[in-house]
Amino acid sequence: MTRLILATRNAGKITELRAILADAGLPHELVGADAYPDIPDVKETGVTFAENALLKAHALARATGLPAVADDSGLCVDVLNGAPGIFSARWSGRHGDDQANLELL
């Protein structure tokens, strides 16, 4: 069985991708970045969701020698000219505070 890394520490995303792989009948052992605690978080310096996902996947693949996948997502609001975009998770000033981000929106 091939080990595949999902370049995230988000347990919910890992659970979702495990279910997708299982439903597809793909025999992969999926682990998250937490399986490699010595690897530091990747700085998301890209200007698009795709660039940030590639930064994370490439960093984990290089660090572990294993295949890695990643995603990056957020809110792109038309009346805000696409904002907050790649800054969605920390838009309210507190990283990952979904409630505060929704209230600000």
N, CA, C and O atoms as a printed pandas DataFrame, in Angstrom:
     atom_number atom_name residue_name chain_id  residue_number  x_coord  y_coord  z_coord
0              1         N          MET        A               1    0.849   -1.179    0.000
1              2        CA          MET        A               1    0.000    0.000    0.000
2              3         C          MET        A               1    0.890    1.236    0.000
3              4         O          MET        A               1    1.814    1.338    0.807
4              5         N          THR        A               2    0.618    2.164   -0.892
5              6        CA          THR        A               2    1.395    3.392   -1.012
6              7         C          THR        A               2    0.942    4.400    0.022
7              8         O          THR        A               2   -0.255    4.618    0.208
8              9         N          ARG        A               3    1.908    5.016    0.696
9             10        CA          ARG        A               3    1.587    6.095    1.634
10            11         C          ARG        A               3    1.502    7.389    0.841
11            12         O          ARG        A               3    2.379    7.692    0.032
12            13         N          LEU        A               4    0.459    8.137    1.074
13            14        CA          LEU        A               4    0.214    9.418    0.423
14            15         C          LEU        A               4    0.041   10.461    1.514
15            16         O          LEU        A               4   -0.662   10.227    2.498
16            17         N          ILE        A               5    0.670   11.598    1.345
17            18        CA          ILE        A               5    0.590   12.665    2.344
18            19         C          ILE        A               5   -0.351   13.753    1.859
19            20         O          ILE        A               5   -0.223   14.245    0.738
20            21         N          LEU        A               6   -1.289   14.122    2.701
21            22        CA          LEU        A               6   -2.104   15.304    2.459
22            23         C          LEU        A               6   -1.439   16.423    3.248
23            24         O          LEU        A               6   -1.388   16.375    4.477
24            25         N          ALA        A               7   -0.936   17.415    2.554
25            26        CA          ALA        A               7   -0.130   18.467    3.163
26            27         C          ALA        A               7   -1.014   19.454    3.931
27            28         O          ALA        A               7   -1.208   20.601    3.529
28            29         N          THR        A               8   -1.536   18.958    5.045
29            30        CA          THR        A               8   -2.363   19.768    5.932
30            31         C          THR        A               8   -2.300   19.191    7.334
31            32         O          THR        A               8   -1.973   18.019    7.523
32            33         N          ARG        A               9   -2.612   20.017    8.302
33            34        CA          ARG        A               9   -2.764   19.545    9.678
34            35         C          ARG        A               9   -4.245   19.566   10.071
35            36         O          ARG        A               9   -4.588   19.393   11.241
36            37         N          ASN        A              10   -5.113   19.780    9.083
37            38        CA          ASN        A              10   -6.554   19.843    9.300
38            39         C          ASN        A              10   -7.122   18.423    9.292
39            40         O          ASN        A              10   -7.211   17.788    8.242
40            41         N          ALA        A              11   -7.505   17.934   10.470
41            42        CA          ALA        A              11   -8.001   16.564   10.597
42            43         C          ALA        A              11   -9.255   16.334    9.765
43            44         O          ALA        A              11   -9.460   15.230    9.259
44            45         N          GLY        A              12  -10.088   17.341    9.616
45            46        CA          GLY        A              12  -11.307   17.202    8.824
46            47         C          GLY        A              12  -11.006   16.938    7.356
47            48         O          GLY        A              12  -11.660   16.106    6.726
48            49         N          LYS        A              13  -10.025   17.639    6.811
49            50        CA          LYS        A              13   -9.641   17.430    5.414
50            51         C          LYS        A              13   -9.073   16.030    5.206
51            52         O          LYS        A              13   -9.334   15.398    4.182
52            53         N          ILE        A              14   -8.302   15.551    6.169
53            54        CA          ILE        A              14   -7.720   14.216    6.074
54            55         C          ILE        A              14   -8.827   13.162    6.079
55            56         O          ILE        A              14   -8.801   12.226    5.281
56            57         N          THR        A              15   -9.791   13.318    6.974
57            58        CA          THR        A              15  -10.917   12.384    7.035
58            59         C          THR        A              15  -11.687   12.373    5.718
59            60         O          THR        A              15  -12.051   11.308    5.220
60            61         N          GLU        A              16  -11.936   13.548    5.156
61            62        CA          GLU        A              16  -12.671   13.645    3.891
62            63         C          GLU        A              16  -11.936   12.952    2.751
63            64         O          GLU        A              16  -12.549   12.209    1.985
64            65         N          LEU        A              17  -10.623   13.187    2.627
65            66        CA          LEU        A              17   -9.885   12.568    1.529
66            67         C          LEU        A              17   -9.756   11.058    1.724
67            68         O          LEU        A              17   -9.778   10.305    0.750
68            69         N          ARG        A              18   -9.623   10.609    2.974
69            70        CA          ARG        A              18   -9.609    9.155    3.222
70            71         C          ARG        A              18  -10.894    8.521    2.716
71            72         O          ARG        A              18  -10.861    7.460    2.092
72            73         N          ALA        A              19  -12.024    9.162    2.979
73            74        CA          ALA        A              19  -13.314    8.630    2.525
74            75         C          ALA        A              19  -13.398    8.616    1.002
75            76         O          ALA        A              19  -13.900    7.659    0.414
76            77         N          ILE        A              20  -12.907    9.673    0.368
77            78        CA          ILE        A              20  -12.930    9.738   -1.095
78            79         C          ILE        A              20  -12.089    8.617   -1.693
79            80         O          ILE        A              20  -12.523    7.944   -2.629
80            81         N          LEU        A              21  -10.891    8.414   -1.160
81            82        CA          LEU        A              21  -10.018    7.356   -1.664
82            83         C          LEU        A              21  -10.634    5.979   -1.445
83            84         O          LEU        A              21  -10.559    5.114   -2.317
84            85         N          ALA        A              22  -11.240    5.778   -0.281
85            86        CA          ALA        A              22  -11.876    4.492    0.004
86            87         C          ALA        A              22  -13.046    4.248   -0.934
87            88         O          ALA        A              22  -13.194    3.148   -1.467
88            89         N          ASP        A              23  -13.877    5.259   -1.141
89            90        CA          ASP        A              23  -15.024    5.125   -2.053
90            91         C          ASP        A              23  -14.575    4.817   -3.478
91            92         O          ASP        A              23  -15.271    4.127   -4.223
92            93         N          ALA        A              24  -13.408    5.335   -3.848
93            94        CA          ALA        A              24  -12.886    5.112   -5.193
94            95         C          ALA        A              24  -12.146    3.781   -5.305
95            96         O          ALA        A              24  -11.725    3.387   -6.393
96            97         N          GLY        A              25  -11.992    3.089   -4.170
97            98        CA          GLY        A              25  -11.300    1.806   -4.181
98            99         C          GLY        A              25   -9.797    1.924   -4.372
99           100         O          GLY        A              25   -9.152    0.983   -4.834
100          101         N          LEU        A              26   -9.238    3.072   -4.019
101          102        CA          LEU        A              26   -7.802    3.288   -4.182
102          103         C          LEU        A              26   -7.067    2.887   -2.906
103          104         O          LEU        A              26   -7.340    3.431   -1.835
104          105         N          PRO        A              27   -6.145    1.947   -3.012
105          106        CA          PRO        A              27   -5.464    1.416   -1.823
106          107         C          PRO        A              27   -4.280    2.281   -1.384
107          108         O          PRO        A              27   -3.124    1.911   -1.593
108          109         N          HIS        A              28   -4.567    3.418   -0.784
109          110        CA          HIS        A              28   -3.523    4.302   -0.289
110          111         C          HIS        A              28   -3.667    4.467    1.217
111          112         O          HIS        A              28   -4.774    4.518    1.752
112          113         N          GLU        A              29   -2.535    4.548    1.880
113          114        CA          GLU        A              29   -2.527    4.928    3.284
114          115         C          GLU        A              29   -2.353    6.443    3.301
115          116         O          GLU        A              29   -1.286    6.950    2.955
116          117         N          LEU        A              30   -3.379    7.152    3.696
117          118        CA          LEU        A              30   -3.324    8.605    3.704
118          119         C          LEU        A              30   -2.961    9.099    5.094
119          120         O          LEU        A              30   -3.579    8.710    6.085
120          121         N          VAL        A              31   -1.955    9.958    5.156
121          122        CA          VAL        A              31   -1.577   10.595    6.417
122          123         C          VAL        A              31   -1.500   12.096    6.184
123          124         O          VAL        A              31   -1.323   12.558    5.057
124          125         N          GLY        A              32   -1.637   12.840    7.261
125          126        CA          GLY        A              32   -1.502   14.288    7.192
126          127         C          GLY        A              32   -0.103   14.715    7.601
127          128         O          GLY        A              32    0.732   13.889    7.967
128          129         N          ALA        A              33    0.136   16.006    7.534
129          130        CA          ALA        A              33    1.439   16.554    7.892
130          131         C          ALA        A              33    1.796   16.272    9.346
131          132         O          ALA        A              33    2.977   16.258    9.694
132          133         N          ASP        A              34    0.798   16.046   10.205
133          134        CA          ASP        A              34    1.072   15.752   11.604
134          135         C          ASP        A              34    1.829   14.441   11.788
135          136         O          ASP        A              34    2.429   14.217   12.839
136          137         N          ALA        A              35    1.807   13.565   10.767
137          138        CA          ALA        A              35    2.569   12.318   10.842
138          139         C          ALA        A              35    4.078   12.596   10.797
139          140         O          ALA        A              35    4.886   11.711   11.081
140          141         N          TYR        A              36    4.445   13.821   10.442
141          142        CA          TYR        A              36    5.839   14.237   10.339
142          143         C          TYR        A              36    6.024   15.528   11.133
143          144         O          TYR        A              36    6.197   16.596   10.546
144          145         N          PRO        A              37    5.988   15.436   12.461
145          146        CA          PRO        A              37    5.991   16.646   13.298
146          147         C          PRO        A              37    7.263   17.485   13.189
147          148         O          PRO        A              37    7.251   18.665   13.540
148          149         N          ASP        A              38    8.358   16.899   12.709
149          150        CA          ASP        A              38    9.601   17.668   12.594
150          151         C          ASP        A              38    9.629   18.572   11.367
151          152         O          ASP        A              38   10.500   19.433   11.243
152          153         N          ILE        A              39    8.676   18.375   10.463
153          154        CA          ILE        A              39    8.621   19.212    9.264
154          155         C          ILE        A              39    7.844   20.487    9.614
155          156         O          ILE        A              39    6.689   20.412   10.034
156          157         N          PRO        A              40    8.467   21.647    9.443
157          158        CA          PRO        A              40    7.769   22.893    9.804
158          159         C          PRO        A              40    6.627   23.200    8.836
159          160         O          PRO        A              40    6.577   22.688    7.718
160          161         N          ASP        A              41    5.720   24.047    9.298
161          162        CA          ASP        A              41    4.643   24.501    8.428
162          163         C          ASP        A              41    5.238   25.231    7.231
163          164         O          ASP        A              41    6.272   25.890    7.336
164          165         N          VAL        A              42    4.574   25.102    6.111
165          166        CA          VAL        A              42    5.026   25.731    4.875
166          167         C          VAL        A              42    4.456   27.141    4.807
167          168         O          VAL        A              42    3.263   27.342    5.030
168          169         N          LYS        A              43    5.288   28.100    4.505
169          170        CA          LYS        A              43    4.814   29.475    4.328
170          171         C          LYS        A              43    4.054   29.562    3.005
171          172         O          LYS        A              43    4.581   29.223    1.947
172          173         N          GLU        A              44    2.836   30.012    3.085
173          174        CA          GLU        A              44    1.984   30.142    1.900
174          175         C          GLU        A              44    2.232   31.511    1.276
175          176         O          GLU        A              44    1.523   32.475    1.561
176          177         N          THR        A              45    3.235   31.578    0.431
177          178        CA          THR        A              45    3.648   32.841   -0.171
178          179         C          THR        A              45    3.116   33.031   -1.583
179          180         O          THR        A              45    3.415   34.035   -2.229
180          181         N          GLY        A              46    2.331   32.077   -2.066
181          182        CA          GLY        A              46    1.750   32.200   -3.399
182          183         C          GLY        A              46    0.701   33.294   -3.437
183          184         O          GLY        A              46    0.240   33.770   -2.399
184          185         N          VAL        A              47    0.330   33.686   -4.645
185          186        CA          VAL        A              47   -0.696   34.716   -4.809
186          187         C          VAL        A              47   -2.025   34.119   -5.278
187          188         O          VAL        A              47   -2.998   34.843   -5.494
188          189         N          THR        A              48   -2.056   32.785   -5.433
189          190        CA          THR        A              48   -3.291   32.092   -5.797
190          191         C          THR        A              48   -3.439   30.857   -4.925
191          192         O          THR        A              48   -2.485   30.407   -4.292
192          193         N          PHE        A              49   -4.656   30.315   -4.903
193          194        CA          PHE        A              49   -4.887   29.072   -4.174
194          195         C          PHE        A              49   -4.011   27.956   -4.746
195          196         O          PHE        A              49   -3.419   27.180   -3.995
196          197         N          ALA        A              50   -3.929   27.879   -6.074
197          198        CA          ALA        A              50   -3.149   26.813   -6.718
198          199         C          ALA        A              50   -1.666   26.913   -6.350
199          200         O          ALA        A              50   -1.028   25.900   -6.064
200          201         N          GLU        A              51   -1.121   28.123   -6.358
201          202        CA          GLU        A              51    0.292   28.289   -5.997
202          203         C          GLU        A              51    0.556   27.848   -4.564
203          204         O          GLU        A              51    1.555   27.181   -4.298
204          205         N          ASN        A              52   -0.326   28.212   -3.637
205          206        CA          ASN        A              52   -0.141   27.816   -2.244
206          207         C          ASN        A              52   -0.266   26.309   -2.066
207          208         O          ASN        A              52    0.478   25.719   -1.283
208          209         N          ALA        A              53   -1.194   25.680   -2.778
209          210        CA          ALA        A              53   -1.337   24.223   -2.699
210          211         C          ALA        A              53   -0.073   23.539   -3.218
211          212         O          ALA        A              53    0.406   22.577   -2.618
212          213         N          LEU        A              54    0.462   24.033   -4.326
213          214        CA          LEU        A              54    1.686   23.445   -4.869
214          215         C          LEU        A              54    2.878   23.637   -3.927
215          216         O          LEU        A              54    3.700   22.732   -3.782
216          217         N          LEU        A              55    2.977   24.793   -3.295
217          218        CA          LEU        A              55    4.057   25.014   -2.328
218          219         C          LEU        A              55    4.003   23.966   -1.220
219          220         O          LEU        A              55    5.028   23.390   -0.854
220          221         N          LYS        A              56    2.809   23.722   -0.690
221          222        CA          LYS        A              56    2.655   22.755    0.400
222          223         C          LYS        A              56    2.950   21.337   -0.068
223          224         O          LYS        A              56    3.679   20.606    0.604
224          225         N          ALA        A              57    2.401   20.939   -1.199
225          226        CA          ALA        A              57    2.607   19.571   -1.692
226          227         C          ALA        A              57    4.081   19.326   -2.018
227          228         O          ALA        A              57    4.631   18.288   -1.652
228          229         N          HIS        A              58    4.713   20.264   -2.695
229          230        CA          HIS        A              58    6.129   20.099   -3.048
230          231         C          HIS        A              58    7.003   20.021   -1.800
231          232         O          HIS        A              58    7.917   19.199   -1.737
232          233         N          ALA        A              59    6.733   20.859   -0.819
233          234        CA          ALA        A              59    7.546   20.860    0.400
234          235         C          ALA        A              59    7.447   19.525    1.142
235          236         O          ALA        A              59    8.460   18.985    1.588
236          237         N          LEU        A              60    6.239   18.998    1.274
237          238        CA          LEU        A              60    6.077   17.721    1.979
238          239         C          LEU        A              60    6.670   16.570    1.176
239          240         O          LEU        A              60    7.262   15.658    1.752
240          241         N          ALA        A              61    6.522   16.600   -0.130
241          242        CA          ALA        A              61    7.097   15.546   -0.962
242          243         C          ALA        A              61    8.625   15.557   -0.867
243          244         O          ALA        A              61    9.254   14.505   -0.745
244          245         N          ARG        A              62    9.216   16.755   -0.923
245          246        CA          ARG        A              62   10.674   16.861   -0.808
246          247         C          ARG        A              62   11.156   16.389    0.559
247          248         O          ARG        A              62   12.151   15.671    0.658
248          249         N          ALA        A              63   10.459   16.787    1.597
249          250        CA          ALA        A              63   10.889   16.471    2.963
250          251         C          ALA        A              63   10.753   14.990    3.300
251          252         O          ALA        A              63   11.517   14.469    4.113
252          253         N          THR        A              64    9.794   14.312    2.689
253          254        CA          THR        A              64    9.533   12.915    3.048
254          255         C          THR        A              64    9.935   11.916    1.977
255          256         O          THR        A              64   10.118   10.734    2.271
256          257         N          GLY        A              65   10.075   12.370    0.744
257          258        CA          GLY        A              65   10.346   11.453   -0.349
258          259         C          GLY        A              65    9.124   10.667   -0.783
259          260         O          GLY        A              65    9.239    9.698   -1.533
260          261         N          LEU        A              66    7.960   11.076   -0.319
261          262        CA          LEU        A              66    6.703   10.404   -0.634
262          263         C          LEU        A              66    5.806   11.306   -1.474
263          264         O          LEU        A              66    5.974   12.525   -1.468
264          265         N          PRO        A              67    4.854   10.714   -2.198
265          266        CA          PRO        A              67    3.909   11.566   -2.938
266          267         C          PRO        A              67    3.048   12.373   -1.969
267          268         O          PRO        A              67    2.641   11.881   -0.916
268          269         N          ALA        A              68    2.785   13.605   -2.342
269          270        CA          ALA        A              68    1.986   14.490   -1.498
270          271         C          ALA        A              68    1.010   15.281   -2.351
271          272         O          ALA        A              68    1.306   15.634   -3.492
272          273         N          VAL        A              69   -0.145   15.552   -1.787
273          274        CA          VAL        A              69   -1.140   16.407   -2.415
274          275         C          VAL        A              69   -1.548   17.466   -1.401
275          276         O          VAL        A              69   -1.372   17.294   -0.195
276          277         N          ALA        A              70   -2.094   18.560   -1.910
277          278        CA          ALA        A              70   -2.525   19.641   -1.031
278          279         C          ALA        A              70   -3.639   20.405   -1.705
279          280         O          ALA        A              70   -3.858   20.288   -2.910
280          281         N          ASP        A              71   -4.337   21.186   -0.912
281          282        CA          ASP        A              71   -5.317   22.105   -1.466
282          283         C          ASP        A              71   -5.197   23.419   -0.720
283          284         O          ASP        A              71   -4.584   23.491    0.346
284          285         N          ASP        A              72   -5.771   24.426   -1.274
285          286        CA          ASP        A              72   -5.879   25.714   -0.602
286          287         C          ASP        A              72   -7.205   26.289   -1.071
287          288         O          ASP        A              72   -7.548   26.197   -2.249
288          289         N          SER        A              73   -7.928   26.866   -0.172
289          290        CA          SER        A              73   -9.244   27.383   -0.534
290          291         C          SER        A              73   -9.594   28.559    0.343
291          292         O          SER        A              73   -8.913   28.855    1.325
292          293         N          GLY        A              74  -10.668   29.223   -0.029
293          294        CA          GLY        A              74  -11.130   30.356    0.746
294          295         C          GLY        A              74  -12.327   30.983    0.083
295          296         O          GLY        A              74  -12.901   30.431   -0.856
296          297         N          LEU        A              75  -12.692   32.133    0.577
297          298        CA          LEU        A              75  -13.841   32.861    0.059
298          299         C          LEU        A              75  -13.389   33.911   -0.953
299          300         O          LEU        A              75  -12.475   34.692   -0.690
300          301         N          CYS        A              76  -14.036   33.915   -2.100
301          302        CA          CYS        A              76  -13.796   34.936   -3.120
302          303         C          CYS        A              76  -15.140   35.610   -3.386
303          304         O          CYS        A              76  -15.985   35.069   -4.099
304          305         N          VAL        A              77  -15.325   36.778   -2.815
305          306        CA          VAL        A              77  -16.615   37.463   -2.838
306          307         C          VAL        A              77  -16.623   38.511   -3.949
307          308         O          VAL        A              77  -15.794   39.421   -3.966
308          309         N          ASP        A              78  -17.572   38.369   -4.877
309          310        CA          ASP        A              78  -17.634   39.269   -6.029
310          311         C          ASP        A              78  -17.706   40.739   -5.632
311          312         O          ASP        A              78  -16.974   41.559   -6.185
312          313         N          VAL        A              79  -18.584   41.092   -4.675
313          314        CA          VAL        A              79  -18.742   42.502   -4.317
314          315         C          VAL        A              79  -17.522   43.052   -3.574
315          316         O          VAL        A              79  -17.411   44.260   -3.364
316          317         N          LEU        A              80  -16.616   42.169   -3.180
317          318        CA          LEU        A              80  -15.361   42.589   -2.549
318          319         C          LEU        A              80  -14.188   42.408   -3.510
319          320         O          LEU        A              80  -13.034   42.308   -3.093
320          321         N          ASN        A              81  -14.510   42.368   -4.815
321          322        CA          ASN        A              81  -13.479   42.199   -5.850
322          323         C          ASN        A              81  -12.615   40.969   -5.626
323          324         O          ASN        A              81  -11.404   40.996   -5.847
324          325         N          GLY        A              82  -13.258   39.880   -5.179
325          326        CA          GLY        A              82  -12.554   38.616   -4.978
326          327         C          GLY        A              82  -11.942   38.435   -3.612
327          328         O          GLY        A              82  -11.417   37.361   -3.318
328          329         N          ALA        A              83  -11.988   39.440   -2.769
329          330        CA          ALA        A              83  -11.453   39.328   -1.411
330          331         C          ALA        A              83  -12.406   38.457   -0.578
331          332         O          ALA        A              83  -13.581   38.341   -0.930
332          333         N          PRO        A              84  -11.951   37.868    0.469
333          334        CA          PRO        A              84  -10.586   37.890    0.975
334          335         C          PRO        A              84   -9.630   36.915    0.270
335          336         O          PRO        A              84   -8.423   36.977    0.506
336          337         N          GLY        A              85  -10.130   36.031   -0.576
337          338        CA          GLY        A              85   -9.263   35.164   -1.366
338          339         C          GLY        A              85   -8.309   34.341   -0.528
339          340         O          GLY        A              85   -8.720   33.663    0.414
340          341         N          ILE        A              86   -7.015   34.406   -0.879
341          342        CA          ILE        A              86   -6.026   33.583   -0.177
342          343         C          ILE        A              86   -5.833   33.989    1.278
343          344         O          ILE        A              86   -5.171   33.280    2.036
344          345         N          PHE        A              87   -6.402   35.119    1.676
345          346        CA          PHE        A              87   -6.280   35.585    3.054
346          347         C          PHE        A              87   -7.498   35.215    3.904
347          348         O          PHE        A              87   -7.633   35.706    5.025
348          349         N          SER        A              88   -8.375   34.368    3.398
349          350        CA          SER        A              88   -9.634   34.036    4.072
350          351         C          SER        A              88   -9.452   33.544    5.509
351          352         O          SER        A              88  -10.180   33.976    6.402
352          353         N          ALA        A              89   -8.498   32.651    5.740
353          354        CA          ALA        A              89   -8.351   32.040    7.063
354          355         C          ALA        A              89   -7.961   33.043    8.140
355          356         O          ALA        A              89   -8.245   32.828    9.318
356          357         N          ARG        A              90   -7.320   34.126    7.749
357          358        CA          ARG        A              90   -6.861   35.110    8.739
358          359         C          ARG        A              90   -7.432   36.501    8.474
359          360         O          ARG        A              90   -6.900   37.505    8.946
360          361         N          TRP        A              91   -8.517   36.542    7.717
361          362        CA          TRP        A              91   -9.093   37.816    7.299
362          363         C          TRP        A              91   -9.514   38.681    8.475
363          364         O          TRP        A              91   -9.327   39.897    8.441
364          365         N          SER        A              92  -10.071   38.083    9.503
365          366        CA          SER        A              92  -10.537   38.857   10.654
366          367         C          SER        A              92   -9.399   39.229   11.596
367          368         O          SER        A              92   -9.603   39.964   12.562
368          369         N          GLY        A              93   -8.210   38.725   11.318
369          370        CA          GLY        A              93   -7.061   39.023   12.171
370          371         C          GLY        A              93   -6.661   37.859   13.051
371          372         O          GLY        A              93   -5.571   37.861   13.623
372          373         N          ARG        A              94   -7.536   36.854   13.170
373          374        CA          ARG        A              94   -7.224   35.673   13.981
374          375         C          ARG        A              94   -7.266   34.459   13.057
375          376         O          ARG        A              94   -8.337   34.075   12.587
376          377         N          HIS        A              95   -6.121   33.860   12.799
377          378        CA          HIS        A              95   -6.026   32.744   11.858
378          379         C          HIS        A              95   -6.950   31.603   12.270
379          380         O          HIS        A              95   -6.915   31.125   13.404
380          381         N          GLY        A              96   -7.780   31.182   11.312
381          382        CA          GLY        A              96   -8.626   30.020   11.522
382          383         C          GLY        A              96   -9.881   30.262   12.340
383          384         O          GLY        A              96  -10.579   29.306   12.677
384          385         N          ASP        A              97  -10.190   31.502   12.670
385          386        CA          ASP        A              97  -11.397   31.801   13.446
386          387         C          ASP        A              97  -12.562   31.977   12.477
387          388         O          ASP        A              97  -12.881   33.093   12.068
388          389         N          ASP        A              98  -13.190   30.860   12.118
389          390        CA          ASP        A              98  -14.257   30.891   11.119
390          391         C          ASP        A              98  -15.402   31.812   11.512
391          392         O          ASP        A              98  -15.938   32.527   10.666
392          393         N          GLN        A              99  -15.781   31.804   12.775
393          394        CA          GLN        A              99  -16.893   32.634   13.220
394          395         C          GLN        A              99  -16.578   34.122   13.049
395          396         O          GLN        A              99  -17.412   34.884   12.562
396          397         N          ALA        A             100  -15.379   34.527   13.450
397          398        CA          ALA        A             100  -14.979   35.928   13.303
398          399         C          ALA        A             100  -14.916   36.309   11.823
399          400         O          ALA        A             100  -15.309   37.415   11.452
400          401         N          ASN        A             101  -14.428   35.409   10.984
401          402        CA          ASN        A             101  -14.364   35.693    9.547
402          403         C          ASN        A             101  -15.758   35.865    8.957
403          404         O          ASN        A             101  -15.981   36.754    8.136
404          405         N          LEU        A             102  -16.694   35.019    9.372
405          406        CA          LEU        A             102  -18.077   35.139    8.874
406          407         C          LEU        A             102  -18.718   36.444    9.349
407          408         O          LEU        A             102  -19.427   37.103    8.589
408          409         N          GLU        A             103  -18.469   36.814   10.603
409          410        CA          GLU        A             103  -19.045   38.060   11.113
410          411         C          GLU        A             103  -18.488   39.262   10.356
411          412         O          GLU        A             103  -19.228   40.200   10.057
412          413         N          LEU        A             104  -17.193   39.245   10.044
413          414        CA          LEU        A             104  -16.596   40.343    9.287
414          415         C          LEU        A             104  -17.156   40.383    7.875
415          416         O          LEU        A             104  -17.400   41.460    7.331
416          417         N          LEU        A             105  -17.358   39.232    7.291
417          418        CA          LEU        A             105  -17.934   39.174    5.942
418          419         C          LEU        A             105  -19.324   39.787    5.939
419          420         O          LEU        A             105  -19.976   39.833    4.896
